[in-house]
Amino acid sequence: MTLVAGQETGYDVARIREDFPVLARRMADDKALVYLDSANTSHKPQQVVDAIADHYLLHNANVARAMHQLGAEASEAFETGRDKVAAFIGAPSRDEVVFTKNASEALNLVARVLGDATGEHAVGAGDEIVITEMEHHSNIVPWQQLRDRNGATLRWFGVTDEGRLDLSNLDELVNERTKVVSVTWVSNMLGTINPLAPIIERAHAVGALVVVDGSQAVPQIPVDVSTLGADFVAFTGHKMVGPTGIGVLWGRYDLLAQLPPFLGGGEMIETVTMDRSTFAAPPSRFEAGTPPIAQAVGLGAAADYLTAVGMENVAAHEQAITAYALKGLQTVEGLRVVGPSEAVERGGAISFTVDGVHPHDVSQVLDSLGIAVRAGHHCAKPAHLRFGVQSTTRASFYLYTTEAEIDALVDGIERTRRFFKV
């Protein structure tokens, strides 16, 4: 990849797009594809696809079991993927990187093992769990289930009219009864980048653990878990130009070593008899059964790709293209942005409504023009309820999004309004 110095975002978007064959596709009626759904899933560069194909074609075997040459190669490739991910997020140790099937499983893992734990980190009756009103369902439902199983209390931060986290009651909400604070870093619906520092500081002051849903953050901004201060961070591969079927739970090793397993099976054990079992050290303790081997290879390649582009460059491009989009969308009569209206502490997802047109109808008309957006509640029903809407249309951007695509979006919405005569 040839990075181009002196450009606004520090790299050549046209050159980057060449690595993503799907972006050159023609859709129905020979319309050019305008892909604005990267918060849902990102596209994959040729380099990632090639790495996965090479593994399956030339090195396929199970890991940590086969003693033959292919088994050794597969094991090395799998663990190299872990090394690359650890380096990408600044993990102090590769053994702090647990592979899951997605971020949802990673968050479920934390909620389950804290509920099953004994000792200081156990969550039970009388304890409180704090989340936020802007969470993805994956960071709501597991905590509701833990509450229902163990008798804990679930509380949450509200959201301001501007789509920012309301921290005015931070000290009251996070108190001596709080055992866990779980918060999204970047909202998948509102696009808000939350201020984690004061939340983490307060949580740790009262002895609570902090879980961060980094699904939208890790693909968009530089991440260094060694300085973040959180205890756990969950994210997924398919939103960061990697494959589906793999996610990551990063956790402080001392915590992982104290917690019980999530699933039982092969490779997560130390020894098994008919009477009892003892368990392996992290991360193997949390990776029962055959892991996502080729996916780990692909995720490592994705980390390599984003590192070559430079996450500072990705973040700068996200901010610039989001600012451009907000400016363009605000020219559309009857369009309401749900979330922050300025590209300040904001990620590359914009949810909006258009007066007189259902979000699904907006999406369908845009799709007929080759423009891919998402419509619905985006697995964030409580956030939609907070803003008095059942659903929204969402356009989301990434390192390959161009200003011309934003222009096409704005024009497409105007055409939608004319079609429905609003």
Buried (B, 14 or more C-beta within 10 A) or exposed (E): EEBEEEEEBBBBBEEBBBBBEEBEEEBEEEBBBBBBBBBBBBBBBEBBBEBBEBBEEEBEBBBBEBEEEEBBBBBEBBBBBBBBBBBBBBBEBBBBBBBBBBBBBBBBBBBBBBBBBEEEBBBBEEBBBBBBBBBBBBBBBBBBBBBEBBEBBBBBBBBEEEBBBBBEEBEEBBBEBBBBBBBBBBBBBBBBBBBBEBBBEBBBEBEBBBBBBBBBBBBBBBBEBEEBBBBBBBBBBBBBBBBBBBBBBBBBBEBBEBBBBBEEEBBBBEEEEEEEEEBBEBBBBBBBEEBBBBBBBBBBBBBBBBEEBBBEBBBBBBBBBBBBBBBBBEEBEEBBBBBBBEBEBBBBBBBBBBEEBBBEBBBEBBBBBBBBBBBBBBBBBBBBEBBEBEBBBBBBBBBBBBEEBBBBBBBBBBBBBEEBEE
